[in-house]
Amino acid sequence: MVPRLERTLDSLHAIDLRLFGGALLILIGVASSLLARRFGAPLLLVFLVLGLLLGVDGPGGIRYDDTRFTFMIGSLALAIILFDGGLRTRAAHVHGSVKPALLLATVGVVATAGLTAFAASQLLDLPPLEALLLGTILASTDAAAVFFLIRAGGLHLERRTGATLEMESGANDPVAVFLTIGLTMWIAGQQDGGLPMIVLSMVWAMVAGTAIGYCGGRVLVWALNKYDLPSGLHPWLALAGAVTLFALTNLVYGSGFLAVYLAGIVMANRPLRARAQVMSVQDAATWFAQLAMFLLLGLLATPSKLVDVLWPALGVAAFLMLVARPAAVAACLLPFRYRWQEIGFISWVGLRGAVGIFLASIPLLAGVPNAWLYFNVAFVVVLASLLVQGWTLTRAAYALGVAVPRADPNTRRIQLDLPGQLEYDMVGYRVTAGSAALHGASLPGRVRLSMVVRDGRVLLPEDASALVADDYAYFLAPTGSTQRLDWLFAEAADARAAETETFGSFTLPGDVALGELAKFYGLTIPSRFADRTAAQLFDERFDEQAQVGDRLALGKAMLVVRTLKDDRVAQVGLKFTGVGERLLSGR
């Protein structure tokens, strides 16, 4: 009995050690995220390097080679990440970018793969078909890297540029996954019918993914809105439903990744109960998915073997970043009259992340020749991309003039769900002394004050009169208007800082024609601006979400949003800088 008891205790001890190790990894991931923000490093790179340090050649010394488990976790993580990307895609904000983004996600991926295959065949001495497989593995823009780095860095992009990037990175992963599987099976001799069958299978995957994703998204919206679940369960219904759609689509040989992305888009654009809760849990799930995927891929790599392919892999990375990606982007976007600055930024932010390494694990599972070569080259390319492109993403956006000059508001929002009500949210804020709401800024359209908590007393709107500092104000706001309210109740003077200095000496109506303004003050502006108004220009640059205090350079002058009416720019301030500034666009 004693030996059996000892074995049982040893087993329990081993389980506790694994639990301790897993929890410790999560804590290290949380700590590393704080360090990454402090030093400006791409957090995904930190997770990847952490996996390397814990691996067989690092101080951790963990021997890990389970490619099947890595593929399963990677698939699940990528599905969660794509679902999150879909949940943040508003149709009104991307309708003008759908066609170019889809062209980039399909033709662009194939073009990038073909060009990268040429470099791989020369630098790694691979046969054409194997070089094409490596090119396909590296061809897609990584959704996790793009979604995460743009949002984590607080970067706001022009509407068309941001929408194109996010849609492309979400839509091209399914294309790259299916092409990689098809080429791997072809090389392994498991694909009957050759190229025609690969094309036919890809068409079926897209059709099935689209149909199941759309219908599944509608079903999830219906279920979330119909059933009054116990508190906190709505987000888990959404997440579990997305994973179910992913697995179901894969079972019928469709594209599960496309299905979850489309399901997220459907849910983002329909009235949805507990949306704030869903998004909050989704944020945490996406962060954990990225942590798990990058750590496992880092553990799977062996640094000593990466050194063997370091220089040719860096050559492939340089060709991909400087030739293949820019050529494919330019060919796809020039017909849609994208500016060279937009093309340059979208080319530079063709980030390679965990998806490239994840795709490289598919040949490992199939046991094709040179499988570890693909994996090691992909790992080096991803490291180079995150180091060079990820670290310079924000600087490139501002240098090319596609970044919107705005910081995220420093405020805290209390959001409550209203039973049986899907069109409105109840949101509350603490009113600080610097809030724009205390300095004449008007509420967005259809937003109504519901009550005020002042000195411990609950006051109705008619009893509270005007808001004062240290009030807690609660509003009924249409779903989607809460971000505008964030700016009105920022904790510091984010929306209005030093009024005279901010707005300048002249006040003009929002519908002032820029052509006439430029002619009167002798400003040089791009010709396409001549027939636009100041309000239209702010709508375009700020994704129809302009706020008081937002500004745009116009030659030597600066336009500053002064007041809003019905969510549109009603007045702008005109301020002369005294020095020549670069034009807003068309530089």
ROVO-813131 format. One record per residue (C-alpha): x negated, y, z negated. Coordinates in nm, 2 decimals. Layout:
BEGIN
east | north | up
X | Y | Z
...
***
This chain:
BEGIN
east | north | up
0.00 | 0.00 | 0.00
-0.28 | 0.24 | -0.09
-0.45 | 0.22 | 0.26
-0.11 | 0.28 | 0.42
-0.05 | 0.58 | 0.20
-0.39 | 0.72 | 0.28
-0.32 | 0.68 | 0.66
0.01 | 0.86 | 0.61
-0.16 | 1.14 | 0.42
-0.43 | 1.16 | 0.69
-0.16 | 1.19 | 0.96
0.02 | 1.46 | 0.77
-0.31 | 1.64 | 0.71
-0.39 | 1.62 | 1.09
-0.04 | 1.77 | 1.17
-0.11 | 2.05 | 0.92
-0.44 | 2.12 | 1.08
-0.28 | 2.15 | 1.42
-0.01 | 2.38 | 1.28
-0.28 | 2.59 | 1.12
-0.48 | 2.61 | 1.44
-0.18 | 2.70 | 1.65
-0.07 | 2.98 | 1.40
-0.43 | 3.10 | 1.38
-0.44 | 3.13 | 1.76
-0.13 | 3.34 | 1.76
-0.27 | 3.57 | 1.49
-0.59 | 3.60 | 1.69
-0.38 | 3.69 | 1.99
-0.20 | 3.96 | 1.80
-0.53 | 4.10 | 1.67
-0.69 | 4.09 | 2.01
-0.39 | 4.29 | 2.15
-0.46 | 4.57 | 1.90
-0.83 | 4.56 | 2.00
-0.75 | 4.56 | 2.37
-0.53 | 4.87 | 2.33
-0.80 | 5.04 | 2.12
-1.07 | 4.99 | 2.38
-0.86 | 5.00 | 2.69
-0.93 | 4.64 | 2.80
-0.67 | 4.44 | 3.00
-0.50 | 4.23 | 2.74
-0.47 | 3.93 | 2.98
-0.85 | 3.94 | 3.02
-0.89 | 3.92 | 2.64
-0.67 | 3.61 | 2.62
-0.86 | 3.45 | 2.91
-1.20 | 3.52 | 2.75
-1.06 | 3.40 | 2.41
-0.98 | 3.07 | 2.58
-1.33 | 3.04 | 2.71
-1.48 | 3.11 | 2.37
-1.27 | 2.84 | 2.21
-1.35 | 2.59 | 2.49
-1.62 | 2.33 | 2.52
-1.91 | 2.57 | 2.60
-1.80 | 2.83 | 2.35
-1.83 | 2.86 | 1.97
-1.49 | 2.68 | 1.93
-1.62 | 2.37 | 2.10
-1.27 | 2.24 | 2.18
-1.27 | 1.97 | 2.45
-0.96 | 2.01 | 2.66
-0.90 | 1.86 | 3.00
-0.52 | 1.79 | 3.02
-0.43 | 1.94 | 3.36
-0.08 | 1.79 | 3.35
0.01 | 1.96 | 3.02
-0.15 | 2.28 | 3.14
0.06 | 2.27 | 3.46
0.37 | 2.22 | 3.26
0.31 | 2.50 | 3.02
0.19 | 2.73 | 3.30
0.51 | 2.66 | 3.50
0.73 | 2.74 | 3.20
0.53 | 3.05 | 3.11
0.55 | 3.18 | 3.47
0.92 | 3.11 | 3.48
0.97 | 3.32 | 3.16
0.75 | 3.60 | 3.30
0.94 | 3.61 | 3.63
1.27 | 3.61 | 3.45
1.16 | 3.91 | 3.25
1.05 | 4.09 | 3.57
1.40 | 4.03 | 3.72
1.57 | 4.16 | 3.40
1.39 | 4.49 | 3.44
1.47 | 4.54 | 3.81
1.75 | 4.78 | 3.86
1.90 | 4.77 | 4.21
1.95 | 5.15 | 4.23
1.58 | 5.20 | 4.18
1.45 | 4.95 | 4.43
1.70 | 4.95 | 4.72
1.47 | 5.14 | 4.95
1.18 | 4.91 | 4.88
1.34 | 4.57 | 4.93
1.24 | 4.51 | 5.29
0.87 | 4.62 | 5.26
0.83 | 4.43 | 4.94
0.98 | 4.11 | 5.09
0.75 | 4.15 | 5.39
0.45 | 4.18 | 5.16
0.57 | 3.87 | 4.96
0.59 | 3.65 | 5.27
0.39 | 3.77 | 5.58
0.15 | 3.96 | 5.34
0.08 | 3.64 | 5.15
0.01 | 3.44 | 5.47
-0.21 | 3.71 | 5.61
-0.41 | 3.75 | 5.29
-0.45 | 3.37 | 5.27
-0.57 | 3.35 | 5.63
-0.83 | 3.63 | 5.59
-0.95 | 3.50 | 5.25
-0.98 | 3.15 | 5.41
-1.23 | 3.30 | 5.66
-1.45 | 3.43 | 5.38
-1.42 | 3.11 | 5.19
-1.52 | 2.90 | 5.49
-1.83 | 3.11 | 5.54
-1.94 | 3.15 | 5.18
-1.85 | 2.80 | 5.05
-1.89 | 2.60 | 5.36
-1.54 | 2.46 | 5.35
-1.35 | 2.30 | 5.64
-1.07 | 2.52 | 5.78
-0.78 | 2.34 | 5.61
-0.95 | 2.34 | 5.27
-1.05 | 2.70 | 5.31
-0.69 | 2.79 | 5.38
-0.58 | 2.61 | 5.07
-0.82 | 2.81 | 4.86
-0.71 | 3.13 | 5.04
-0.34 | 3.04 | 4.96
-0.43 | 2.98 | 4.59
-0.58 | 3.34 | 4.57
-0.33 | 3.51 | 4.80
-0.05 | 3.62 | 4.57
-0.03 | 3.92 | 4.34
0.01 | 3.80 | 3.99
0.34 | 3.91 | 3.84
0.22 | 3.87 | 3.48
-0.08 | 4.09 | 3.54
0.12 | 4.36 | 3.73
0.42 | 4.37 | 3.49
0.21 | 4.36 | 3.18
-0.07 | 4.60 | 3.27
0.17 | 4.87 | 3.41
0.40 | 4.86 | 3.11
0.14 | 4.80 | 2.84
-0.06 | 5.10 | 2.96
0.24 | 5.33 | 2.96
0.19 | 5.40 | 3.33
0.48 | 5.55 | 3.52
0.46 | 5.52 | 3.90
0.65 | 5.69 | 4.18
0.97 | 5.51 | 4.25
0.88 | 5.36 | 4.59
0.53 | 5.25 | 4.48
0.64 | 5.10 | 4.15
0.94 | 4.92 | 4.30
0.74 | 4.78 | 4.59
0.47 | 4.65 | 4.36
0.70 | 4.49 | 4.11
0.93 | 4.33 | 4.37
0.64 | 4.20 | 4.57
0.46 | 4.05 | 4.27
0.78 | 3.88 | 4.15
0.88 | 3.75 | 4.49
0.54 | 3.63 | 4.63
0.47 | 3.38 | 4.35
0.73 | 3.13 | 4.48
0.59 | 3.17 | 4.83
0.23 | 3.10 | 4.71
0.34 | 2.81 | 4.49
0.52 | 2.63 | 4.77
0.25 | 2.69 | 5.03
-0.01 | 2.56 | 4.78
0.19 | 2.25 | 4.71
0.25 | 2.19 | 5.08
-0.11 | 2.23 | 5.18
-0.22 | 2.01 | 4.89
0.01 | 1.73 | 4.99
-0.11 | 1.77 | 5.35
-0.47 | 1.74 | 5.26
-0.40 | 1.45 | 5.03
-0.21 | 1.27 | 5.31
0.12 | 1.27 | 5.13
0.32 | 1.51 | 5.36
0.49 | 1.33 | 5.64
0.58 | 1.54 | 5.94
0.29 | 1.78 | 5.92
0.34 | 2.16 | 5.96
0.70 | 2.15 | 6.08
0.81 | 1.96 | 5.77
0.62 | 2.20 | 5.55
0.80 | 2.49 | 5.71
1.14 | 2.32 | 5.68
1.08 | 2.23 | 5.32
0.98 | 2.59 | 5.25
1.30 | 2.72 | 5.41
1.50 | 2.48 | 5.20
1.32 | 2.59 | 4.88
1.40 | 2.96 | 4.95
1.76 | 2.89 | 5.03
1.82 | 2.66 | 4.73
1.63 | 2.90 | 4.50
1.83 | 3.20 | 4.63
2.17 | 3.02 | 4.59
2.11 | 2.87 | 4.25
1.94 | 3.19 | 4.12
2.23 | 3.41 | 4.22
2.51 | 3.17 | 4.11
2.32 | 3.08 | 3.79
2.27 | 3.45 | 3.71
2.65 | 3.51 | 3.75
2.72 | 3.21 | 3.52
2.48 | 3.34 | 3.25
2.64 | 3.69 | 3.26
2.99 | 3.53 | 3.23
2.88 | 3.31 | 2.94
2.71 | 3.59 | 2.75
3.01 | 3.82 | 2.79
3.28 | 3.56 | 2.72
3.15 | 3.38 | 2.41
3.12 | 3.56 | 2.08
2.82 | 3.37 | 1.95
2.67 | 3.41 | 1.60
2.43 | 3.70 | 1.56
2.10 | 3.66 | 1.74
2.19 | 3.37 | 1.97
2.27 | 3.57 | 2.28
1.90 | 3.61 | 2.37
1.83 | 3.24 | 2.33
2.13 | 3.16 | 2.55
1.98 | 3.38 | 2.82
1.63 | 3.24 | 2.79
1.74 | 2.87 | 2.77
1.98 | 2.93 | 3.06
1.69 | 3.07 | 3.27
1.47 | 2.77 | 3.19
1.76 | 2.54 | 3.28
1.80 | 2.71 | 3.62
1.43 | 2.68 | 3.68
1.43 | 2.30 | 3.61
1.75 | 2.23 | 3.80
1.63 | 2.41 | 4.11
1.30 | 2.22 | 4.10
1.49 | 1.89 | 4.07
1.66 | 1.96 | 4.41
1.32 | 2.07 | 4.56
1.41 | 2.44 | 4.56
1.20 | 2.72 | 4.43
1.26 | 2.74 | 4.06
1.05 | 3.05 | 4.03
1.26 | 3.24 | 4.29
1.58 | 3.12 | 4.11
1.48 | 3.26 | 3.77
1.36 | 3.59 | 3.92
1.69 | 3.63 | 4.11
1.89 | 3.53 | 3.80
1.72 | 3.80 | 3.60
1.80 | 4.06 | 3.87
2.17 | 3.96 | 3.87
2.18 | 4.00 | 3.49
2.00 | 4.33 | 3.50
2.26 | 4.48 | 3.73
2.58 | 4.37 | 3.57
2.74 | 4.47 | 3.24
2.59 | 4.25 | 2.97
2.67 | 4.19 | 2.61
2.38 | 4.22 | 2.36
2.15 | 4.35 | 2.63
1.92 | 4.52 | 2.37
1.88 | 4.19 | 2.18
1.82 | 4.00 | 2.50
1.54 | 4.24 | 2.61
1.39 | 4.25 | 2.26
1.36 | 3.87 | 2.24
1.25 | 3.85 | 2.60
0.96 | 4.09 | 2.53
0.83 | 3.86 | 2.26
0.88 | 3.55 | 2.47
0.70 | 3.70 | 2.76
0.41 | 3.81 | 2.55
0.38 | 3.46 | 2.39
0.41 | 3.29 | 2.74
0.12 | 3.50 | 2.87
-0.09 | 3.42 | 2.56
-0.02 | 3.05 | 2.59
-0.09 | 3.03 | 2.96
-0.41 | 3.23 | 2.95
-0.55 | 3.05 | 2.65
-0.48 | 2.71 | 2.80
-0.64 | 2.81 | 3.14
-0.94 | 2.95 | 2.95
-0.97 | 2.62 | 2.76
-0.95 | 2.42 | 3.08
-1.25 | 2.60 | 3.23
-1.61 | 2.51 | 3.17
-1.84 | 2.82 | 3.18
-2.15 | 2.62 | 3.27
-1.97 | 2.50 | 3.59
-1.85 | 2.85 | 3.67
-2.21 | 2.97 | 3.70
-2.27 | 2.72 | 3.98
-2.02 | 2.90 | 4.21
-2.06 | 3.24 | 4.06
-2.22 | 3.43 | 4.36
-2.01 | 3.29 | 4.64
-1.70 | 3.32 | 4.43
-1.78 | 3.69 | 4.36
-1.83 | 3.73 | 4.74
-1.48 | 3.59 | 4.80
-1.34 | 3.82 | 4.53
-1.50 | 4.12 | 4.69
-1.37 | 4.03 | 5.03
-1.02 | 3.97 | 4.89
-1.02 | 4.31 | 4.70
-1.18 | 4.52 | 4.97
-1.08 | 4.36 | 5.30
-0.81 | 4.09 | 5.30
-0.56 | 4.25 | 5.06
-0.59 | 4.61 | 5.20
-0.56 | 4.48 | 5.56
-0.25 | 4.28 | 5.48
-0.08 | 4.56 | 5.29
-0.15 | 4.82 | 5.56
-0.01 | 4.59 | 5.83
0.31 | 4.53 | 5.63
0.37 | 4.89 | 5.50
0.27 | 5.12 | 5.78
0.58 | 5.04 | 5.98
0.78 | 5.17 | 5.68
0.59 | 5.50 | 5.68
0.42 | 5.45 | 5.35
0.16 | 5.72 | 5.28
-0.21 | 5.61 | 5.28
-0.22 | 5.69 | 4.91
0.06 | 5.45 | 4.84
-0.10 | 5.18 | 5.06
-0.43 | 5.24 | 4.89
-0.29 | 5.19 | 4.54
-0.07 | 4.89 | 4.63
-0.38 | 4.73 | 4.79
-0.60 | 4.80 | 4.48
-0.34 | 4.66 | 4.24
-0.32 | 4.33 | 4.42
-0.42 | 4.18 | 4.08
-0.52 | 3.82 | 4.05
-0.42 | 3.66 | 3.72
-0.32 | 3.34 | 3.57
-0.11 | 3.24 | 3.87
-0.42 | 3.19 | 4.08
-0.58 | 2.96 | 3.82
-0.24 | 2.79 | 3.77
-0.21 | 2.72 | 4.14
-0.57 | 2.58 | 4.14
-0.45 | 2.32 | 3.89
-0.22 | 2.17 | 4.16
-0.51 | 2.02 | 4.36
-0.65 | 1.89 | 4.03
-0.33 | 1.70 | 3.97
-0.32 | 1.57 | 4.32
-0.69 | 1.46 | 4.31
-0.78 | 1.62 | 4.64
-1.15 | 1.67 | 4.74
-1.32 | 1.98 | 4.60
-1.03 | 2.03 | 4.35
-1.27 | 2.16 | 4.07
-1.43 | 2.39 | 4.32
-1.10 | 2.55 | 4.39
-1.04 | 2.59 | 4.02
-1.38 | 2.73 | 3.94
-1.37 | 2.98 | 4.23
-1.02 | 3.09 | 4.14
-1.13 | 3.14 | 3.78
-1.42 | 3.37 | 3.88
-1.20 | 3.56 | 4.12
-0.94 | 3.62 | 3.85
-1.20 | 3.74 | 3.60
-1.35 | 3.98 | 3.86
-1.00 | 4.11 | 3.95
-0.90 | 4.17 | 3.59
-1.24 | 4.34 | 3.51
-1.25 | 4.56 | 3.81
-0.89 | 4.62 | 3.92
-0.72 | 4.57 | 3.58
-0.96 | 4.81 | 3.40
-0.92 | 5.08 | 3.67
-0.55 | 5.05 | 3.74
-0.45 | 5.37 | 3.55
-0.74 | 5.58 | 3.69
-0.66 | 5.46 | 4.04
-0.29 | 5.56 | 4.01
-0.38 | 5.92 | 3.90
-0.67 | 5.95 | 4.16
-0.43 | 5.85 | 4.44
-0.15 | 6.06 | 4.32
0.11 | 5.79 | 4.27
0.14 | 5.82 | 3.89
0.41 | 6.02 | 3.74
0.25 | 6.26 | 3.48
0.45 | 6.16 | 3.18
0.38 | 5.99 | 2.85
0.63 | 5.75 | 2.68
0.84 | 5.93 | 2.42
0.73 | 5.89 | 2.06
1.07 | 5.80 | 1.91
1.26 | 5.52 | 1.74
1.60 | 5.41 | 1.85
1.87 | 5.22 | 1.65
2.09 | 5.03 | 1.90
2.41 | 4.85 | 1.80
2.64 | 4.62 | 2.00
3.00 | 4.71 | 2.02
3.23 | 4.39 | 2.02
3.43 | 4.36 | 2.33
3.26 | 4.66 | 2.49
3.01 | 4.62 | 2.78
3.01 | 4.96 | 2.93
2.88 | 5.16 | 2.63
2.61 | 5.12 | 2.36
2.60 | 5.27 | 2.02
2.26 | 5.43 | 1.96
2.12 | 5.63 | 1.67
1.82 | 5.86 | 1.62
1.66 | 6.05 | 1.34
1.65 | 6.42 | 1.44
1.30 | 6.56 | 1.40
1.21 | 6.93 | 1.40
1.04 | 6.90 | 1.74
1.33 | 6.73 | 1.91
1.44 | 6.88 | 2.24
1.80 | 6.83 | 2.12
1.74 | 7.12 | 1.87
1.61 | 7.35 | 2.14
1.89 | 7.37 | 2.39
1.86 | 7.04 | 2.58
2.19 | 6.91 | 2.68
2.31 | 6.55 | 2.64
2.32 | 6.32 | 2.95
2.66 | 6.29 | 3.12
2.93 | 6.07 | 2.95
2.72 | 6.06 | 2.62
2.93 | 6.15 | 2.32
2.83 | 6.22 | 1.96
3.01 | 5.98 | 1.73
2.89 | 6.07 | 1.38
2.62 | 6.23 | 1.19
2.46 | 6.12 | 0.86
2.34 | 6.42 | 0.67
2.21 | 6.42 | 0.31
2.37 | 6.08 | 0.26
2.71 | 6.18 | 0.38
2.88 | 6.06 | 0.70
3.02 | 6.34 | 0.91
3.24 | 6.34 | 1.21
3.13 | 6.55 | 1.51
3.38 | 6.83 | 1.43
3.25 | 6.85 | 1.07
2.88 | 6.83 | 1.15
2.88 | 7.13 | 1.40
2.52 | 7.16 | 1.53
2.25 | 6.90 | 1.46
1.98 | 7.00 | 1.22
1.64 | 6.85 | 1.14
1.65 | 6.52 | 0.94
2.00 | 6.43 | 1.05
2.07 | 6.08 | 1.17
2.28 | 6.12 | 1.49
2.48 | 5.83 | 1.64
2.61 | 5.84 | 2.00
2.83 | 5.64 | 2.24
2.62 | 5.62 | 2.55
2.68 | 5.44 | 2.89
2.45 | 5.14 | 2.93
2.14 | 5.28 | 3.10
2.15 | 5.63 | 2.95
1.96 | 5.54 | 2.63
1.62 | 5.61 | 2.78
1.73 | 5.97 | 2.85
1.83 | 6.01 | 2.49
1.49 | 5.89 | 2.38
1.34 | 6.20 | 2.53
1.58 | 6.43 | 2.35
1.49 | 6.29 | 2.01
1.11 | 6.23 | 2.04
0.94 | 6.27 | 1.71
0.69 | 6.53 | 1.83
0.75 | 6.81 | 2.08
0.71 | 6.57 | 2.37
0.99 | 6.72 | 2.57
0.92 | 7.08 | 2.49
0.58 | 7.19 | 2.38
0.50 | 7.55 | 2.34
0.79 | 7.68 | 2.55
0.63 | 7.99 | 2.71
0.31 | 7.80 | 2.79
0.51 | 7.50 | 2.92
0.77 | 7.67 | 3.14
0.59 | 7.97 | 3.28
0.74 | 8.31 | 3.34
0.99 | 8.24 | 3.62
1.31 | 8.03 | 3.60
1.46 | 7.90 | 3.93
1.77 | 7.69 | 4.01
1.71 | 7.32 | 4.07
1.85 | 7.35 | 4.42
1.59 | 7.60 | 4.53
1.45 | 7.50 | 4.87
1.08 | 7.42 | 4.85
1.01 | 7.55 | 5.20
1.15 | 7.89 | 5.11
0.97 | 7.89 | 4.77
0.64 | 7.80 | 4.94
0.68 | 8.08 | 5.20
0.77 | 8.34 | 4.94
0.47 | 8.26 | 4.72
0.22 | 8.16 | 4.99
0.20 | 7.80 | 4.88
0.07 | 7.52 | 5.10
0.29 | 7.21 | 5.08
0.33 | 6.90 | 5.30
0.58 | 6.96 | 5.59
0.81 | 6.68 | 5.47
0.88 | 6.89 | 5.15
1.01 | 7.19 | 5.34
1.37 | 7.07 | 5.36
1.39 | 6.93 | 5.00
1.50 | 7.10 | 4.68
1.31 | 7.10 | 4.36
1.57 | 6.87 | 4.21
1.54 | 6.62 | 4.49
1.16 | 6.61 | 4.45
1.19 | 6.54 | 4.08
1.45 | 6.27 | 4.15
1.21 | 6.11 | 4.39
0.90 | 6.12 | 4.18
1.07 | 6.04 | 3.85
1.30 | 5.77 | 3.97
1.61 | 5.98 | 3.91
1.51 | 5.99 | 3.54
1.35 | 6.34 | 3.51
1.34 | 6.49 | 3.16
1.30 | 6.84 | 3.02
0.93 | 6.92 | 3.03
0.84 | 6.70 | 3.33
0.61 | 6.88 | 3.57
0.49 | 6.85 | 3.93
0.20 | 7.03 | 4.10
0.28 | 7.23 | 4.41
-0.04 | 7.38 | 4.54
-0.15 | 7.65 | 4.29
0.19 | 7.64 | 4.12
0.35 | 7.41 | 3.88
0.72 | 7.32 | 3.87
0.85 | 7.23 | 3.52
1.20 | 7.09 | 3.44
1.37 | 7.34 | 3.22
1.73 | 7.22 | 3.19
1.94 | 6.92 | 3.30
2.31 | 6.91 | 3.39
2.49 | 6.58 | 3.45
2.16 | 6.40 | 3.47
2.03 | 6.62 | 3.75
1.76 | 6.89 | 3.73
1.96 | 7.22 | 3.69
1.67 | 7.47 | 3.63
1.29 | 7.46 | 3.68
1.02 | 7.68 | 3.55
0.76 | 7.81 | 3.79
0.41 | 7.85 | 3.65
0.10 | 7.95 | 3.83
-0.22 | 7.77 | 3.73
-0.47 | 8.02 | 3.87
-0.68 | 7.74 | 4.01
-0.64 | 7.52 | 4.32
-0.48 | 7.19 | 4.23
-0.44 | 6.90 | 4.45
-0.11 | 6.87 | 4.62
0.14 | 6.63 | 4.47
0.12 | 6.40 | 4.77
-0.02 | 6.39 | 5.12
-0.36 | 6.50 | 4.99
***
